[in-house]
Amino acid sequence: MKKILIGIFVISSLAFGKLQDGKYYVEAEKAEWGWKPFTYMVVKNSEIIEVKHDRKNKKGEIATKDKKYNQSMAKKQGIGIKDAVSKLERDFMKSKDIEEIDSIAGATSTSKEFKAMMRYLVHKAEKGQSGQYKIPNKELK
């Protein structure tokens, strides 16, 4: 059992370089369809302990809490933003490997945004550059 745990630790440590503790936030430069995607990550003791991805509008309303947004997306895509984001966050926290996260059918854009933003934040955390950033929308595609 100890060998398995050590192996898991070594593999998870190789997924990305040593992360510096801090709070990391990135959002898209521009809103699309009235909503701007953002991702927040907390690193403590060199480990990602919290991840949050969502979208916000000009009023500061959050997409995962917007009933109309969720119903509309679920009707058109087969999955609401709340469920899609929850799955992405949960899958990432389980594997701690961005490349292991499967895109979600019906939420392809959300999946791509999440992965791109997480790569960006992990890169910042490897350099110890905590803070708030903006990412060009073209890098989220």
C-alpha positions in Angstrom: 0.0 0.0 0.0 2.8 2.4 0.8 4.4 1.8 -2.6 1.1 2.6 -4.3 0.7 5.8 -2.3 4.3 6.8 -3.0 3.8 6.1 -6.7 0.6 8.2 -6.8 2.5 11.1 -5.1 5.4 10.9 -7.6 3.1 10.8 -10.6 0.9 13.7 -9.3 4.1 15.7 -8.6 5.2 15.2 -12.2 1.9 16.6 -13.7 3.3 20.1 -13.3 6.2 21.8 -11.6 6.3 23.0 -8.0 3.4 25.3 -7.4 3.8 28.4 -5.2 1.1 29.1 -2.6 -1.3 31.8 -3.4 -4.6 32.8 -5.0 -4.8 32.9 -8.7 -7.6 34.4 -10.8 -8.0 34.8 -14.6 -10.9 36.1 -16.7 -11.5 36.6 -20.4 -10.7 40.0 -21.7 -14.1 40.3 -23.3 -17.6 38.9 -22.6 -19.1 36.7 -25.2 -22.9 36.4 -25.4 -23.0 38.8 -22.4 -21.0 36.5 -20.1 -17.3 36.6 -19.2 -15.7 33.3 -18.2 -13.3 33.3 -15.2 -11.4 30.8 -13.2 -10.1 31.0 -9.6 -7.5 28.7 -8.0 -6.0 28.4 -4.6 -2.6 26.8 -3.9 -1.6 25.8 -0.4 1.5 23.8 0.6 2.3 23.5 -3.1 -1.0 21.8 -3.8 -4.2 23.0 -5.6 -6.8 23.0 -2.9 -9.6 24.9 -4.6 -10.8 25.6 -8.1 -13.8 27.6 -9.3 -14.8 28.2 -12.9 -17.9 30.2 -13.9 -19.1 33.1 -16.0 -20.3 36.6 -15.0 -22.3 39.3 -16.7 -22.0 43.1 -16.5 -24.2 43.1 -13.4 -21.9 40.6 -11.7 -24.4 37.9 -11.8 -23.0 34.3 -11.9 -24.0 32.0 -14.7 -24.2 28.8 -12.5 -26.7 30.6 -10.2 -28.8 32.0 -13.1 -31.8 29.7 -13.4 -32.7 31.1 -16.9 -29.2 30.6 -18.2 -29.1 27.0 -16.9 -32.5 26.1 -18.3 -31.7 27.6 -21.7 -28.4 25.8 -22.0 -29.8 22.5 -20.7 -32.6 22.7 -23.3 -30.3 23.5 -26.2 -27.2 21.5 -25.2 -28.5 18.8 -22.9 -26.6 20.0 -19.9 -26.8 23.2 -17.9 -23.8 25.4 -17.0 -24.0 24.5 -13.3 -23.7 20.8 -14.0 -21.0 21.2 -16.6 -18.8 23.4 -14.4 -19.3 21.2 -11.4 -18.2 18.2 -13.4 -15.1 20.0 -14.7 -14.1 21.2 -11.3 -14.7 17.8 -9.7 -12.8 15.9 -12.4 -9.8 18.3 -12.1 -9.7 18.1 -8.3 -9.8 14.3 -8.6 -7.0 13.9 -11.1 -5.1 17.3 -10.7 -4.2 16.8 -14.4 -5.7 19.2 -16.9 -5.0 16.9 -19.8 -7.0 14.1 -18.1 -10.2 16.2 -18.1 -12.6 15.1 -20.8 -14.6 17.7 -22.6 -18.3 17.6 -21.8 -20.7 17.0 -24.6 -22.9 20.0 -24.9 -20.5 22.2 -23.0 -17.5 22.2 -25.4 -16.8 25.9 -25.1 -17.0 25.7 -21.3 -14.6 22.8 -21.3 -12.1 24.6 -23.5 -12.3 27.7 -21.4 -11.7 25.8 -18.2 -8.7 23.9 -19.6 -7.1 27.0 -21.1 -7.6 29.0 -17.9 -6.3 26.2 -15.7 -3.2 25.9 -17.9 -2.7 29.6 -17.5 -3.1 29.6 -13.8 -0.9 26.6 -13.2 1.8 28.3 -15.3 1.4 31.4 -13.1 1.5 29.2 -9.9 4.7 27.5 -11.1 6.3 31.0 -11.3 4.8 32.2 -8.0 2.9 35.0 -9.8 -0.3 35.0 -7.8 -2.9 37.7 -8.6 -5.5 38.6 -11.1 -5.1 38.4 -14.8 -6.9 38.7 -18.1 -6.5 36.3 -20.9 -7.3 37.1 -24.6 -10.5 35.3 -25.7 -8.7 33.8 -28.7 -6.6 31.7 -26.3 -9.8 30.1 -24.9 -10.8 28.5 -28.2 
